[in-house]
Amino acid sequence: MALIEGEFGLIDKYFAPLSKSAPGAVNLTDDVAFFEVSPGLVPVVSVDTLVGGVHFFPQDPPGNLAKKLIRVSLSDLAASGARPLGYFLSLSMPADTDESWVAEFARGLCEDQKEFGIALFGGDTTVTSGPLSLSLTAVGEAASDKIVRRSGAKPGQRVFVTGTIGDSALGLTLIKKMGMREANSHFPDLVQRYLVPNPRVKLAPILGNRAAASIDISDGLVGDLAHICKASGVSISIDFSMLPLSTSAKRVIEANPTNKGILLAGGDDYEILLCCSPENSRELISKAAEQGVVVTEIGRVTNQGDRFVRVTEGACVVEIEDTSWRHF
């Protein structure tokens, strides 16, 4: 296919069809769009940006990039207890971007719209002299008294996490060390977790009634626990030996124990960290299991006021050089 010619033809061909199930998008023929939330609910909004060379490799498949872009924002909505409705999309593409790239990117968006029952509300496309930049604003809905924030953790609550921890960060580490092809040959599950995360959208309505605080793991397990500590004014203690790890993650750590630091601080898991009272924890675990989501206890909320994260393994304290991903 040829290089892209014309912003509006591109929108009409690839992105307007993605807005058909969103009446307020008026087929992307206007500069504004409207959306409705259900009676008694409020809109919940999350924004995420992925930049080439920072958040993804230039050679990553466009369809996978589209899905990652959608899913990282849906993960934020899920952690807050919100049901996703749709999204706004902004693309800043280098001038030499081939139309075939856009076609594959749009296919990825279409597949995830069907997967999660969402639609494109609108957005913007532009040319940039810098790297490819993708930005998505996801919109969801939730009852105002059921929105879960980072600030509700209290001493005595248990700390839980969904799924397994560290797969994406370890996958990225292996890609950098071995190259994409070799890493995918030996650890395809870890590479896949890096390429396409799995947001815990089905957990959203369960959290709203039972979790006291929650956050999705984007910056790293310890870093995101620290966000809860700061917002709630508490400290949290977790036990490394209690962390749920995939078989592949265990293999990587056994081969090189220094990878424990990557697992704790690497980020991009897009699992949900949550704090819950002992009274609510059993029902939360049971309801999550009904949706096919495994929830594992990893620690406790401890004293009020100190605002730090303590990681132990048995009787030893685990020292962590970098606690989370940082842009600056």
C-alpha positions in Angstrom: 0.0 0.0 0.0 1.0 3.6 -0.5 1.8 6.4 1.9 -1.2 8.1 3.5 -2.8 10.8 1.4 -5.4 13.0 3.1 -6.5 13.1 6.7 -10.2 13.1 5.9 -10.1 10.2 3.5 -8.2 8.2 6.1 -10.9 9.0 8.7 -13.7 8.1 6.4 -12.1 4.8 5.4 -10.7 3.4 8.6 -12.1 5.2 11.6 -15.7 6.3 10.8 -16.8 2.7 10.6 -15.6 2.2 14.2 -18.0 4.9 15.4 -21.3 3.4 13.9 -22.5 2.0 17.2 -22.0 5.4 18.9 -24.9 7.7 17.7 -23.3 10.7 19.4 -20.3 10.4 17.2 -22.4 11.3 14.1 -20.1 9.2 11.9 -17.2 11.4 12.8 -18.6 14.3 10.7 -18.4 16.9 13.5 -15.7 18.3 15.7 -17.6 17.2 18.9 -19.4 14.1 20.1 -21.7 13.3 22.9 -22.3 10.2 24.9 -24.9 9.2 27.4 -24.5 7.3 30.7 -27.2 5.2 32.3 -29.7 6.9 34.7 -28.2 7.3 38.2 -24.6 6.8 37.0 -21.7 9.3 36.3 -19.0 9.3 33.6 -15.6 8.0 34.5 -12.7 9.0 32.2 -9.1 7.8 31.8 -6.4 9.0 29.4 -3.3 7.1 28.3 -0.5 7.8 25.8 1.9 5.5 24.1 5.0 6.9 22.4 7.2 5.0 19.9 10.6 4.1 21.4 9.4 4.8 24.9 6.4 2.5 25.4 6.7 0.2 22.4 9.2 -0.9 19.8 8.8 0.6 16.3 8.4 -2.9 14.8 5.6 -4.0 17.2 2.6 -5.1 15.1 0.0 -2.3 14.6 -2.9 -4.5 15.6 -1.2 -5.3 18.9 -0.5 -1.6 19.5 -4.1 -0.8 19.0 -5.2 -3.4 21.5 -2.6 -2.3 24.0 -3.7 1.3 23.7 -7.3 0.4 24.4 -6.6 -2.1 27.1 -4.3 0.1 29.3 -7.1 2.6 29.6 -9.8 0.0 30.1 -7.7 -1.3 32.9 -7.9 2.1 34.7 -11.6 2.1 34.4 -11.9 -1.5 35.7 -9.7 -0.6 38.8 -12.2 2.2 39.6 -15.2 -0.1 39.3 -16.4 1.5 36.0 -18.0 -0.2 33.0 -16.5 0.9 29.7 -18.6 2.7 27.1 -16.2 4.0 24.4 -13.2 6.0 23.6 -11.6 9.1 21.9 -8.5 8.5 19.8 -5.6 10.8 18.8 -2.9 9.7 16.3 0.3 11.6 15.6 2.0 9.7 12.8 5.3 10.3 10.9 4.7 11.6 7.4 6.1 8.4 5.9 3.6 6.1 7.6 2.2 3.6 5.1 -1.5 3.1 4.8 -1.2 -0.6 5.4 -0.1 0.3 9.0 -3.3 2.3 9.5 -5.4 -0.6 8.1 -3.9 -3.1 10.5 -4.2 -0.7 13.4 -7.9 -0.1 12.7 -8.5 -3.9 12.5 -7.0 -4.2 16.0 -9.3 -1.5 17.3 -12.3 -3.2 15.7 -11.5 -6.5 17.2 -11.2 -5.0 20.7 -14.4 -3.0 20.3 -16.2 -6.3 19.8 -14.4 -7.9 22.6 -15.3 -5.2 25.2 -18.5 -3.8 23.8 -17.3 -0.3 23.1 -17.2 2.2 20.2 -15.1 5.1 18.9 -16.6 8.4 19.8 -14.2 10.7 18.0 -10.6 12.0 18.0 -7.9 13.6 15.9 -5.2 12.6 13.4 -2.1 14.6 12.6 1.4 14.3 11.2 4.5 14.6 13.5 8.2 15.1 12.9 8.8 12.9 16.0 8.0 9.3 16.7 4.6 7.7 16.4 2.4 8.9 19.3 -0.9 7.3 20.2 -3.3 8.7 22.8 -6.7 7.3 23.9 -9.3 8.7 26.3 -11.6 5.9 27.6 -15.0 6.7 28.9 -17.0 4.5 31.3 -19.8 4.8 33.8 -20.3 3.9 37.5 -22.5 4.8 40.4 -20.9 7.8 42.2 -21.0 6.0 45.5 -19.4 2.8 44.0 -16.3 4.4 42.4 -13.2 2.8 44.0 -10.2 5.2 44.6 -6.7 4.9 45.9 -7.5 6.7 49.1 -9.7 4.2 50.9 -7.1 1.8 52.4 -7.0 1.5 56.2 -4.9 -0.5 58.7 -6.1 -4.1 59.1 -7.3 -4.5 55.5 -5.8 -7.3 53.3 -3.9 -6.6 50.1 -4.8 -8.6 47.0 -3.8 -8.8 43.4 -5.4 -10.4 40.3 -3.7 -12.8 37.9 0.1 -13.1 37.9 2.7 -10.5 38.5 5.8 -9.5 36.5 5.1 -11.3 33.2 5.1 -8.2 31.0 8.2 -6.6 32.5 10.1 -9.9 32.3 8.9 -10.3 28.7 10.2 -6.9 27.8 13.5 -7.6 29.5 13.9 -10.8 27.5 13.1 -9.0 24.3 15.8 -6.4 25.0 18.3 -9.1 25.8 17.5 -11.8 23.2 15.6 -10.0 20.5 11.9 -10.4 19.8 12.1 -13.6 17.8 14.3 -15.5 20.3 12.4 -14.3 23.3 9.1 -15.3 21.7 10.6 -18.7 20.9 11.5 -19.4 24.5 8.9 -17.5 26.5 5.9 -16.7 24.2 3.6 -16.2 27.1 5.8 -13.5 28.7 6.2 -11.7 25.3 2.4 -11.9 24.7 1.8 -10.3 28.1 4.0 -7.4 27.1 2.4 -7.0 23.6 -1.3 -7.3 24.6 -2.4 -6.9 28.3 -5.6 -8.4 29.7 -7.6 -5.7 31.5 -9.8 -7.1 34.3 -13.0 -5.5 33.0 -15.2 -8.2 34.4 -14.0 -7.4 37.9 -15.3 -3.8 37.8 -18.8 -4.4 39.3 -17.4 -6.7 41.9 -14.9 -4.0 43.2 -17.5 -1.3 43.5 -19.3 -3.1 46.3 -16.3 -4.7 48.1 -12.9 -3.1 47.6 -11.8 -0.2 49.8 -9.0 1.0 47.5 -7.6 -0.2 44.2 -5.3 0.7 41.3 -4.1 -1.1 38.2 -0.5 -2.1 38.0 1.0 0.1 35.3 4.1 1.6 37.0 5.1 -1.6 38.9 3.8 -3.5 41.9 5.8 -1.6 44.5 5.3 1.8 42.8 1.6 1.4 42.5 1.3 0.1 46.1 3.2 3.4 47.0 0.5 5.4 45.2 -2.2 3.8 47.5 0.0 4.4 50.6 0.4 8.1 49.6 -3.3 8.6 48.8 -4.6 6.7 51.9 -1.9 7.8 54.4 -1.0 4.2 55.3 1.9 1.7 55.0 1.6 -1.7 53.3 3.6 -4.8 53.9 3.7 -7.6 51.3 5.5 -11.0 51.2 7.3 -11.9 48.0 6.7 -15.6 48.6 3.0 -14.9 48.4 3.1 -13.3 45.0 1.3 -15.2 42.2 3.9 -16.0 39.5 3.5 -17.7 36.2 5.5 -20.8 35.5 7.6 -18.9 33.0 8.3 -16.0 35.4 9.5 -18.6 38.0 11.9 -20.0 35.4 13.3 -16.6 34.6 13.8 -15.8 38.3 15.4 -19.2 39.1 17.8 -18.6 36.3 18.7 -15.2 37.6 17.4 -14.1 41.0 18.3 -10.5 40.3 15.2 -10.5 38.1 13.1 -10.2 41.3 13.6 -6.5 41.2 12.3 -6.3 37.6 9.2 -8.3 38.7 8.5 -6.0 41.6 9.1 -2.7 39.8 8.9 -3.3 36.1 5.2 -2.4 35.5 2.9 -3.0 32.6 1.1 -5.9 34.3 -2.3 -4.2 34.1 -3.5 -6.5 36.9 -5.5 -4.9 39.7 -4.1 -4.2 43.2 -6.8 -3.8 45.8 -7.3 -3.4 49.6 -10.2 -5.1 51.2 -11.6 -5.7 54.7 -11.4 -9.3 56.0 -15.2 -9.4 56.1 -15.5 -8.6 52.3 -12.5 -10.6 51.1 -14.0 -14.0 50.9 -17.0 -12.8 48.8 -14.7 -10.8 46.6 -12.5 -13.8 45.9 -15.6 -16.0 45.2 -17.3 -13.5 42.9 -14.0 -12.9 41.0 -13.6 -16.6 40.5 -17.1 -16.8 39.0 -15.7 -14.4 36.3 -12.6 -16.5 35.8 -10.3 -14.1 37.6 -8.0 -15.4 40.3 -7.4 -13.1 43.3 -4.5 -13.7 45.6 -3.7 -12.2 49.0 -0.2 -10.8 49.1 0.0 -8.6 52.3 -1.6 -6.3 54.7 -2.3 -2.6 55.2 -0.4 -1.7 58.4 0.1 1.5 60.3 -1.5 4.9 59.6 0.7 7.8 58.6 4.1 6.4 57.6 3.2 5.9 53.9 5.8 3.3 52.8 5.9 -0.1 51.2 7.8 -3.0 52.9 8.6 -6.1 50.9 9.7 -9.2 52.8 10.6 -12.8 51.9 10.4 -15.0 54.9 12.3 -13.2 57.6 14.3 -11.1 55.2 13.5 -7.6 53.9 13.8 -7.3 50.1 15.8 -4.3 49.0 14.6 -2.7 45.8 16.8 -0.2 43.9 14.1 1.1 41.5 10.5 1.0 42.9 8.6 1.8 39.7 8.7 3.0 36.1 9.4 6.7 35.7 9.1 9.0 32.6 11.2 11.7 34.2 
